[in-house]
Amino acid sequence: MRILLLGATGLIGSAVAARLKGEGHHVVAVARSPAPGRVAADEWVTIDLRRATSPDIWAPHLAGIDAVVNCAGTLQDNVRDSTARVHRDAPAALWQACGDARVRRVIHFSAMGVDRGALSRFSETKAEGDAALEASGLDYVILRPSIVVGDAAYGGSALFRGLAALPLLPRMPDAGAVDVVQLSDVAETVVRLLRPGSPGRIALDLPGPERLGFDEVIAAYRRWLGWRPARLVSLPAWLMGLAYRAGDAVAWLGWRPAIRTTGRREIVRGATGDAAPWRAATGLAPQGLTEALAARPAGVQERWFARLYFLKPLAFVTFALFWLMTGLISLGPGYELAKAYMMRAGAGPLSAPSVVAGALADIGVFCAIVWRPTTRLGLWAAVLLSVFYIIAGSILLPELWRDPLGPMMKVWPILALNFLCLAILDER
């Protein structure tokens, strides 16, 4: 079949694309930023769901399409994402266009628990998108997976690994139980429900067979990574709240941290359900977390990822603040000293403007790094500035290489951190 796949670059979408291709289907992948080569797809369509809220936008892409699979989703509103448009408005427009194009089947990913009441804009808009599909008259299947984990890691599944790397684990006494589900089982479900004769006009929960507490899931990952059990510690409620609010603030800069207030609300609810209807509809026997982890021993790459999970934000914050503070110090308490250096270098009347220009360049690098859409550009700008400072300093003030405080030597570890940040920038 020709299948239009939304959210093809996401955790679930990329796995579904690979499984569909394995079955011989022709995959037309929809994404805001196409990723040819990284995701198995035959064609790519560039669509930003925040702006795809009219059936006219979808109609040209449905010609010859037999089925639509919608894996698109976003955890929380921020500068790059809109829960209302991604979960409700764009899908509603797509459902209408599918009806006009006589698309045979629609498989739509929702989230477990959204039919039991809204705890956040995430679950509220997911439920509204589900309701629009149920009222559309299409032959649909709504899938509501629990927390999805697998070989790849993103969002909640990445958070489990990151927390497993902490020797001191913050206790979450109000966290609900979870029936984590394997990514491979989720992708297989899509394939089976696209086959002729499969049931339609149904909504299915996709829970794994093993019910675990939040701390138990993390402990399972820690065992898998080959580490001794972590010590549980209780943190003050205000400190945990501050961490979630910090995640919200960072999200408005375009980043997608797993620790946000929406994540906290969903963690408290938990993610449990009845797998019997899912098994009956597909004949699938889902795999439990313990069994799945035992089947694929952890390698060094998994341990690296887990250890880097919380070190990554620390590295970016440290590096960005370095550029901000060098700029502010040059414009403030270090201004006269910086100007004196420029005078020694022979800048003369250009000394003051040179100091100001350099400080503003440093502050500009900080702004580019913290704003996620321009982070990569900011990091490369930092590389160029660092190299420029090395060359200019060597020519104009070569005695700095003999300075016991090592101002020129310290540029090299700064460059190393720069390239480390570039290497771990990708989110998925």
SELONU-741750 format. One record per residue (C-alpha): x, y, z; residue in three letters. Coordinates in steps of 0.02 Angstrom, whole numbers. Layout:
BEGIN
      c1      c2      c3  resn
       X       Y       Z   ALA
...
//
This chain:
BEGIN
      c1      c2      c3  resn
       0       0       0   MET
      46     183     -15   ARG
      48     248     163   ILE
      58     428     220   LEU
     156     429     383   LEU
     151     583     495   LEU
     286     611     626   GLY
     406     501     529   ALA
     563     569     615   THR
     501     535     792   GLY
     538     385     903   LEU
     380     291     854   ILE
     367     358     678   GLY
     542     306     626   SER
     515     129     694   ALA
     347     116     606   VAL
     425     176     443   ALA
     558      41     451   ALA
     430     -94     489   ARG
     314     -37     349   LEU
     458     -39     225   LYS
     501    -214     284   GLY
     325    -268     237   GLU
     347    -196      62   GLY
     237     -42      83   HIS
     274     124      -3   HIS
     301     253     135   VAL
     267     437     104   VAL
     344     520     257   ALA
     281     685     326   VAL
     394     788     438   ALA
     435     968     479   ARG
     619     928     445   SER
     639     778     328   PRO
     779     656     367   ALA
     819     553     211   PRO
     938     411     249   GLY
     901     414     435   ARG
     720     359     416   VAL
     661     224     296   ALA
     545     313     174   ALA
     513     315     -14   ASP
     456     496     -23   GLU
     462     648      90   TRP
     334     786     115   VAL
     382     940     215   THR
     235     998     321   ILE
     234    1094     484   ASP
      79    1032     575   LEU
      62    1199     664   ARG
      13    1272     495   ARG
     -76    1121     418   ALA
    -248    1159     491   THR
    -345    1163     326   SER
    -402    1011     224   PRO
    -337    1099      68   ASP
    -159    1080     132   ILE
    -178     891     149   TRP
    -280     854      -8   ALA
    -134     857    -134   PRO
     -37     732     -30   HIS
    -178     604     -17   LEU
    -190     562    -202   ALA
    -163     374    -218   GLY
    -143     351     -30   ILE
    -219     191      40   ASP
    -191     223     225   ALA
    -133     360     343   VAL
     -32     328     501   VAL
     -18     476     619   ASN
     128     463     742   CYS
     146     650     770   ALA
     140     721     945   GLY
     217     847    1062   THR
     226     849    1252   LEU
     199    1032    1292   GLN
     173    1202    1212   ASP
     330    1301    1177   ASN
     404    1413    1044   VAL
     422    1266     922   ARG
     269    1161     965   ASP
      81    1182     989   SER
     -16    1041    1070   THR
    -183    1108    1005   ALA
    -127    1117     824   ARG
     -23     958     822   VAL
    -148     849     917   HIS
    -316     924     868   ARG
    -323    1055     730   ASP
    -205     979     601   ALA
    -273     801     626   PRO
    -453     863     613   ALA
    -411     944     446   ALA
    -325     784     392   LEU
    -475     676     440   TRP
    -587     785     332   GLN
    -467     774     185   ALA
    -454     584     208   CYS
    -643     570     195   GLY
    -645     670      34   ASP
    -502     565     -37   ALA
    -584     400      16   ARG
    -431     342     113   VAL
    -459     162     164   ARG
    -390     165     341   ARG
    -321     286     470   VAL
    -212     230     616   ILE
    -190     368     743   HIS
     -74     371     894   PHE
    -145     447    1051   SER
     -85     418    1230   ALA
    -138     303    1369   MET
    -258     378    1494   GLY
    -321     525    1390   VAL
    -493     445    1386   ASP
    -498     448    1577   ARG
    -489     636    1598   GLY
    -369     775    1552   ALA
    -226     816    1669   LEU
    -139     937    1551   SER
    -153    1020    1382   ARG
     -62     868    1314   PHE
    -197     744    1367   SER
    -339     867    1335   GLU
    -290     900    1154   THR
    -250     716    1124   LYS
    -426     671    1179   ALA
    -499     806    1065   GLU
    -403     737     917   GLY
    -467     562     957   ASP
    -647     625     967   ALA
    -632     712     798   ALA
    -574     549     719   LEU
    -712     447     800   GLU
    -841     570     730   ALA
    -764     575     556   SER
    -845     419     484   GLY
    -674     350     432   LEU
    -616     171     458   ASP
    -498     209     602   TYR
    -393     131     738   VAL
    -339     236     886   ILE
    -185     170     976   LEU
    -147     228    1154   ARG
      24     161    1204   PRO
      97     168    1377   SER
     274     238    1392   ILE
     366     170    1240   VAL
     543     104    1259   VAL
     662      16    1141   GLY
     836      16    1068   ASP
     817     200    1023   ALA
     790     324    1164   ALA
     693     487    1166   TYR
     582     577    1290   GLY
     526     467    1433   GLY
     626     317    1377   SER
     784     422    1374   ALA
     742     492    1546   LEU
     737     315    1618   PHE
     914     285    1557   ARG
     976     453    1619   GLY
     902     427    1791   LEU
     976     252    1796   ALA
    1150     328    1783   ALA
    1129     430    1942   LEU
    1208     349    2097   PRO
    1082     447    2202   LEU
     906     429    2131   LEU
     775     560    2178   PRO
     625     469    2250   ARG
     457     500    2165   MET
     331     439    2294   PRO
     179     503    2200   ASP
     225     422    2033   ALA
      96     302    1963   GLY
     133     127    1900   ALA
     177     101    1717   VAL
     156     -42    1594   ASP
     302       5    1482   VAL
     280     -57    1304   VAL
     415    -105    1180   GLN
     439       1    1024   LEU
     451    -155     916   SER
     279    -214     977   ASP
     204     -44     938   VAL
     274     -45     761   ALA
     215    -224     734   GLU
      41    -174     790   THR
      29     -46     650   VAL
      80    -174     519   VAL
     -49    -301     579   ARG
    -190    -174     587   LEU
    -159    -122     406   LEU
    -187    -298     342   ARG
    -352    -339     256   PRO
    -484    -403     376   GLY
    -409    -321     530   SER
    -535    -241     649   PRO
    -580     -58     629   GLY
    -669      85     717   ARG
    -587      37     881   ILE
    -474     117    1012   ALA
    -342       7    1092   LEU
    -231      31    1243   ASP
     -55     -35    1215   LEU
      14     -82    1387   PRO
     160    -197    1413   GLY
     130    -357    1514   PRO
     242    -306    1660   GLU
     173    -178    1784   ARG
     311     -85    1875   LEU
     330      65    1987   GLY
     429     212    1921   PHE
     577     171    2032   ASP
     569     -12    1979   GLU
     584      36    1795   VAL
     739     138    1832   ILE
     811      -3    1937   ALA
     783    -124    1791   ALA
     881      -9    1676   TYR
    1019       9    1804   ARG
    1037    -181    1816   ARG
    1038    -190    1626   TRP
    1179     -61    1619   LEU
    1279    -168    1740   GLY
    1277     -52    1891   TRP
    1236     -83    2072   ARG
    1070     -21    2142   PRO
    1061     167    2167   ALA
    1026     245    2335   ARG
     854     325    2343   LEU
     848     501    2413   VAL
     700     613    2452   SER
     712     790    2384   LEU
     608     936    2449   PRO
     449     964    2350   ALA
     501    1143    2313   TRP
     664    1084    2234   LEU
     574     958    2122   MET
     449    1093    2074   GLY
     592    1210    2031   LEU
     667    1077    1917   ALA
     503    1055    1823   TYR
     481    1244    1805   ARG
     659    1259    1742   ALA
     616    1128    1610   GLY
     465    1232    1558   ASP
     573    1388    1542   ALA
     704    1298    1438   VAL
     565    1231    1324   ALA
     518    1410    1279   TRP
     694    1428    1210   LEU
     654    1287    1089   GLY
     729    1140    1184   TRP
     629     983    1227   ARG
     678     926    1402   PRO
     588     772    1469   ALA
     574     854    1641   ILE
     428     974    1624   ARG
     267    1004    1719   THR
     166     905    1591   THR
     283     757    1614   GLY
     260     768    1802   ARG
      69     765    1788   ARG
      74     615    1673   GLU
     199     525    1786   ILE
      81     548    1933   VAL
     -63     473    1835   ARG
      43     327    1778   GLY
      16     229    1619   ALA
     -76      65    1645   THR
    -210     -22    1545   GLY
    -290    -184    1490   ASP
    -193    -274    1352   ALA
    -329    -403    1315   ALA
    -418    -304    1176   PRO
    -250    -266    1095   TRP
    -200    -449    1098   ARG
    -368    -502    1029   ALA
    -362    -376     887   ALA
    -185    -416     830   THR
    -138    -587     898   GLY
      18    -505     968   LEU
     101    -562    1130   ALA
     188    -404    1193   PRO
     358    -418    1275   GLN
     391    -362    1454   GLY
     530    -242    1502   LEU
     635    -370    1596   THR
     624    -494    1452   GLU
     664    -362    1322   ALA
     816    -297    1415   LEU
     882    -472    1442   ALA
     869    -505    1255   ALA
     985    -360    1210   ARG
    1133    -339    1329   PRO
    1189    -160    1355   ALA
    1348    -104    1268   GLY
    1464      41    1299   VAL
    1356     155    1191   GLN
    1209     132    1309   GLU
    1317     172    1460   ARG
    1387     326    1372   TRP
    1212     388    1331   PHE
    1149     361    1508   ALA
    1296     453    1587   ARG
    1287     595    1461   LEU
    1100     622    1482   TYR
    1114     745    1627   PHE
    1292     798    1584   LEU
    1229     864    1417   LYS
    1125    1008    1489   PRO
    1266    1044    1612   LEU
    1390    1058    1468   ALA
    1277    1173    1367   PHE
    1235    1285    1516   VAL
    1418    1297    1567   THR
    1476    1334    1390   PHE
    1341    1464    1356   ALA
    1373    1553    1522   LEU
    1559    1557    1483   PHE
    1526    1662    1327   TRP
    1399    1771    1417   LEU
    1515    1808    1563   MET
    1667    1847    1454   THR
    1561    1974    1361   GLY
    1488    2052    1518   LEU
    1656    2061    1607   ILE
    1735    2143    1455   SER
    1599    2276    1456   LEU
    1603    2297    1645   GLY
    1739    2266    1776   PRO
    1867    2205    1649   GLY
    1842    2345    1523   TYR
    1998    2447    1566   GLU
    2108    2292    1575   LEU
    2044    2232    1406   ALA
    2073    2404    1332   LYS
    2250    2402    1401   ALA
    2283    2236    1315   TYR
    2223    2310    1151   MET
    2336    2462    1175   MET
    2485    2345    1201   ARG
    2435    2256    1041   ALA
    2447    2422     948   GLY
    2262    2452     919   ALA
    2277    2634     971   GLY
    2113    2730     951   PRO
    2027    2569     899   LEU
    2060    2490    1069   SER
    1893    2536    1148   ALA
    1787    2491     995   PRO
    1881    2326     979   SER
    1843    2281    1160   VAL
    1658    2322    1138   VAL
    1648    2226     973   ALA
    1730    2073    1050   GLY
    1615    2079    1201   ALA
    1460    2095    1093   LEU
    1521    1949     986   ALA
    1538    1841    1141   ASP
    1364    1889    1201   ILE
    1296    1853    1027   GLY
    1370    1678    1034   VAL
    1282    1652    1202   PHE
    1115    1705    1129   CYS
    1136    1592     978   ALA
    1181    1440    1086   ILE
    1034    1455    1207   VAL
     905    1481    1068   TRP
     882    1303    1006   ARG
     843    1343     822   PRO
    1014    1429     809   THR
    1117    1323     930   THR
    1219    1235     797   ARG
    1258    1401     713   LEU
    1307    1474     883   GLY
    1425    1328     918   LEU
    1512    1348     751   TRP
    1524    1535     781   ALA
    1608    1494     947   ALA
    1734    1384     855   VAL
    1775    1524     732   LEU
    1791    1654     870   LEU
    1905    1540     973   SER
    2018    1509     823   VAL
    2018    1696     785   PHE
    2069    1736     965   TYR
    2212    1609     955   ILE
    2278    1679     791   ILE
    2255    1862     838   ALA
    2330    1838    1010   GLY
    2479    1744     940   SER
    2516    1884     816   ILE
    2478    2037     922   LEU
    2521    1978    1099   LEU
    2634    1824    1084   PRO
    2690    1846    1265   GLU
    2519    1780    1319   LEU
    2584    1607    1279   TRP
    2710    1629    1422   ARG
    2581    1693    1546   ASP
    2579    1572    1696   PRO
    2390    1586    1705   LEU
    2382    1513    1529   GLY
    2253    1625    1443   PRO
    2302    1555    1273   MET
    2317    1375    1330   MET
    2142    1380    1405   LYS
    2066    1409    1234   VAL
    2103    1228    1187   TRP
    1993    1145    1320   PRO
    1860    1273    1274   ILE
    1870    1211    1094   LEU
    1861    1031    1155   ALA
    1701    1069    1251   LEU
    1636    1158    1096   ASN
    1658    1004     987   PHE
    1584     893    1123   LEU
    1427    1001    1123   CYS
    1416     988     933   LEU
    1434     798     944   ALA
    1290     776    1069   ILE
    1175     913    1004   LEU
    1051     799     913   ASP
     894     762    1013   GLU
     840     605     919   ARG
//
